[in-house]
Amino acid sequence: MYLVPSPIKTKKWRAMFSDGKHTDFGAKVNGKPMDDYTITKDKDQRDRYLQRHKKNESWSDPRSAGALSRWILWGDHTSIQANISDYKRRFAGKL
């Protein structure tokens, strides 16, 4: 899995998978990326996002937009690269 900028104007990223499939995720409004933990580095904001989304998202499906957002944009690190590495380890064998 690797990321490229999404061609969809309301999404930040496109995750490209080895089977040629992809998932677009991360929100943009009026062409501007919405905040996420890798941008703001605000742990309280991260905690509020996780609380708000935990019951409606499929965080265990590695190809879902919810899981990609959760583990890459709102992961444990403020570095998107560190979160991508964690995501790949978390879902090894499922990608």
N, C-alpha and C positions, 0 to 999 in steps of 0.2 A: 504494500500500500504506500502510495505517496500522494502529496497534495499539489494541486495547481490552483491558480485563481479560478473561481467559478465564472463561466460565461453568462450566468443568470444574474441579472442586475440586482436582484433582492437577496443574493447569497454571497458569502465571502469566499468559500473554498469548495473545491471538488476533490473528493477522495477517489483516487484511481486504484482499482484492484487488479490483481494479476490475471483474472479471467476476462478483463476488458470492460467489466461493469463499473459503474461509478455512483457516488452519492454526493449531492450538493448539500452544504450545511453552513450554519453561521449566518446571522441576519445582517442585512444592510437596509437602511431606510433612506430614501432619496439619494441613493448611490454612496452613502456614508456608512462604513461599518459600525454596527452597534458595539457597545463596550463588551469586553469579556475579560477574564482574569489575566490573559497574556498582554492585554493592553493597559488595564488600570492598575493591576497588581494589588487590588483592594480585597483583602481576605474576607472582610465583612460582606462585601458585595457578592463574592463567590459563595459564601455560606447561604446568603439569601436566595441566590439563583438555584443552588442545589436543593434547598428546602422547597422552593416553589415548583420545581420540575420533577422531583423524585417520584411522585405517584403517577404521573402521566407519560413518562418516557420509558422506552425500552433500552435501558443502559447495558443490557447483557447481549444485545444483538449488535455485533461489531460493525455491521454495514448500515445501521440505522442512523439517520441524521441526529437523533437524540444522543446516541452513544458517542458519535464522533464529536459532537459539541461538548458533551459531559467530560470525556476523557482527554480531548485535545485542547479545547478553548477554555474549559473550566477545570482542568486537571490539577494535580498537586503542585505543579510548578508554574512560575510566571513565564518560563521559556517554552515556546511552542515546540521547539526541537526536543526538549526533555520530555514533554508530554507525548509527543509522537512515539518516542522510544518506549515509554511506559505503556502506551496503547498497544504497540506491537508485541511487547512481552505479555501483556494481559490477555491478548487474543491470539497468541501463537497457536497455529494449527487450525484456526477458524477463519483465517483471511483468504 
